[in-house]
Amino acid sequence: MKYRIITVLILSTLISLPASAWWWNDRVTLVDVALEMNENDVPGTLDTLISLVTSQKGVLWRLDGWPRTTVFAPTDDAFDALFEYVEDNLCLTPDQYPSWYVRDVLNYHLSARIKDSDTVFGSSKVRMLFGGYIFPNESDLSLQDNLSNSLGAPNAFIVEPYFDVRADNGIIHVIDRVLIPYLPPSNC
């Protein structure tokens, strides 16, 4: 009986600790690392990605708090190329994308657990949070997604100096193309 009371007291104390507890304050999250990378002029900045993530609270929550997430972070140039393709072929401007589509695309850039480049390129496929897969190619260090499979789009490549950028709750790989699980509905 004494042990049960002590256990309940310890658990209730831990639960009642504020989110500003010491182990939470000292963490450097994926969001912190992305913001720092963006401020230090990563080739092809991450402004668009940061803007999209902050508009999707569920994705932001995962990157700012959830443990062990791998992020494949497209550069601004990658998003610009996608926006141009979608506008030319599907008659949609970025402000017309449905929010559920933006969320799906962002979740197609996240994978559970920390996967460094050796793990990514040491496997035949990587499961993404959206539910699909990307297919790493170890010979040229590229990533193939549903778009490159179905439309023959070029594979994505990890930007050379930005393999395995670590945060306390995950790892970031900066890539040169947006990974697409499926195209948005056409407006043409």
Backbone hydrogen bonds, N-H to C=O, Kabsch-Sander energy under -0.5 kcal/mol:
donor,donor_aa,acceptor,acceptor_aa,energy
5,I,1,M,-2.0
6,I,2,K,-2.6
7,T,3,Y,-2.6
8,V,4,R,-2.4
9,L,5,I,-2.4
10,I,6,I,-2.5
11,L,7,T,-2.6
12,S,8,V,-2.6
13,T,9,L,-1.9
14,L,10,I,-2.4
15,I,11,L,-2.5
16,S,12,S,-1.7
17,L,13,T,-0.6
17,L,14,L,-0.7
21,A,18,P,-1.3
24,W,21,A,-1.6
25,N,21,A,-2.0
26,D,22,W,-1.3
27,R,24,W,-1.0
29,T,27,R,-0.7
30,L,63,L,-1.0
31,V,63,L,-0.9
33,V,29,T,-2.4
34,A,30,L,-2.5
35,L,31,V,-2.6
36,E,32,D,-2.3
37,M,33,V,-2.8
38,N,34,A,-2.4
39,E,35,L,-2.1
40,N,36,E,-1.7
41,D,38,N,-1.1
42,V,37,M,-1.1
50,I,46,L,-2.5
51,S,47,D,-2.5
52,L,48,T,-2.6
53,V,49,L,-2.7
54,T,50,I,-2.3
55,S,51,S,-1.0
56,Q,52,L,-0.6
56,Q,53,V,-1.2
57,K,55,S,-0.7
60,L,53,V,-0.5
60,L,56,Q,-2.6
61,W,57,K,-2.7
62,R,58,G,-1.7
63,L,59,V,-2.2
64,D,60,L,-2.0
65,G,61,W,-1.6
66,W,61,W,-0.9
66,W,62,R,-0.7
69,T,169,N,-1.6
70,T,111,S,-3.3
71,V,171,I,-2.8
72,F,109,H,-2.9
73,A,71,V,-0.8
73,A,173,H,-2.4
75,T,175,I,-1.4
76,D,45,T,-2.2
79,F,75,T,-1.8
80,D,76,D,-2.7
81,A,77,D,-2.1
82,L,78,A,-1.9
83,F,79,F,-3.0
84,E,80,D,-2.3
85,Y,81,A,-2.2
86,V,82,L,-2.8
87,E,83,F,-2.3
88,D,84,E,-2.5
89,N,85,Y,-2.7
90,L,86,V,-2.5
91,C,87,E,-0.8
92,L,86,V,-1.0
96,Q,93,T,-2.6
97,Y,94,P,-1.1
101,Y,98,P,-0.6
102,V,98,P,-1.9
103,R,99,S,-2.3
104,D,100,W,-2.1
105,V,101,Y,-2.5
106,L,102,V,-2.6
107,N,103,R,-2.6
108,Y,104,D,-1.2
109,H,106,L,-1.7
110,L,107,N,-1.0
111,S,70,T,-2.4
113,R,68,R,-2.8
115,K,113,R,-0.6
116,D,114,I,-0.5
120,V,116,D,-2.7
121,F,117,S,-2.8
122,G,118,D,-0.8
123,S,120,V,-1.2
126,V,134,I,-2.7
128,M,132,G,-2.9
129,L,107,N,-0.7
129,L,110,L,-3.1
130,F,107,N,-1.2
131,G,128,M,-1.3
134,I,126,V,-2.0
135,F,144,Q,-3.0
137,N,142,S,-2.8
138,E,136,P,-0.6
140,D,137,N,-0.5
141,L,137,N,-1.2
142,S,137,N,-1.4
143,L,156,A,-3.1
144,Q,135,F,-2.1
147,L,180,I,-1.0
149,N,145,D,-1.7
150,S,146,N,-2.7
151,L,147,L,-2.9
152,G,148,S,-0.5
153,A,147,L,-0.9
156,A,143,L,-2.8
158,I,141,L,-0.9
159,V,174,V,-3.2
162,Y,159,V,-2.5
163,F,160,E,-0.6
165,V,172,I,-2.7
166,R,164,D,-0.7
167,A,170,G,-2.7
168,D,28,V,-3.3
169,N,28,V,-0.6
170,G,167,A,-0.9
171,I,69,T,-2.0
172,I,165,V,-3.0
173,H,71,V,-2.9
174,V,162,Y,-1.6
175,I,73,A,-2.3
176,D,157,F,-2.0
187,N,90,L,-3.0
